[in-house]
Amino acid sequence: MNEMKRADVLLMVVLVLLAGFFILRNVMSSQETAQIIEIRQGNEEPTYVSLHEDAIIDLSRDGKINVIQIIDGSVHMIEANCRDHLCVKKGHITKVGDSIVCLPHRLAISILGEEEGEIDVLSQ
Ligand SMILES: [Zn+2]
């Protein structure tokens, strides 16, 4: 009986900790300024995708391979066939203003913040 109670208490503690963790995570992410990824390819109009929805985006064209992955609020180039591979070596970017550039393929991925968020950061 005692063992059961101990298990129950342990389960409760774990649940409370988990709930706290998720609430904290939500609060933290709502305060983040990094929200949107801007993708520029050549001279085209940039496209925008959310930084908070995990995705794999294939930007390959004309035999130029570039695949980016968005995961846990970060972006990285998972595949490219450019000659320098600097974009792949750049690794994960997470902060507003960070960017991954693939010069040979004229591709640039930048993280943008929401305007309100940026003002908040400046006034702190
Ligand atoms: Zn590259």
Boltz pocket constraint, residues with backbone or C-beta under 6 A from the ligand:
constraints:
  - pocket:
      binder: B
      contacts: [[A, 80], [A, 82], [A, 83], [A, 84], [A, 85], [A, 86], [A, 87], [A, 88], [A, 101], [A, 102], [A, 103], [A, 104], [A, 105]]
      max_distance: 6.0
